[in-house]
């Protein structure tokens, strides 16, 4: 009877620190993949916002070329532009929420990099390497608030402010384009 194999397999001969490091590395790369997935969705949101703005521009220009055939109650291009500004504002808010959620992963990524660095590992260092490469020392991995991390994040708002400005500029310029 003593020759029977054990009913449970013996644990691997891996030290606790190796096991922890392995788990941290897996978590790190999972978080990096998640952050990249958020970036993919953010690009889709930007593309949809630009498409909507382009549709409003086309509508404004079409109205100017067909202005004489329009009914007297048709809205001028300035009204269309003001109403059309709701499209970039909507996508701005949507993207800022995604960016805010994405920024929630940064503190843990920075923490894992710090833990690995304290144990003598120089990599992976995606977050720290990027921060150092662009000399962005003010870029904190800590989550601040929705306004700073999302709505007023320059990587979010710049394109939407430009879209809104372009719509309003076209509302001013469009009447002179058809004369």
Secondary structure, DSSP 8 states (H G I E B T S, - for coil): -TTS--SS----S--HHHHHHHHHHHHHHHHHHHHHHHHHHHHHHHHHHHHHHHHHHHHHHHHHHTGGGS-TT---HHHHHHHHHHHHHHHHHHHHHHHHHHHTTHHHHHHHHHHHHHTT-----HHHHHHHHTT-TT--SS---HIIIIIT-HHHHHHHHHHHHHHHHHHHHHHHH--
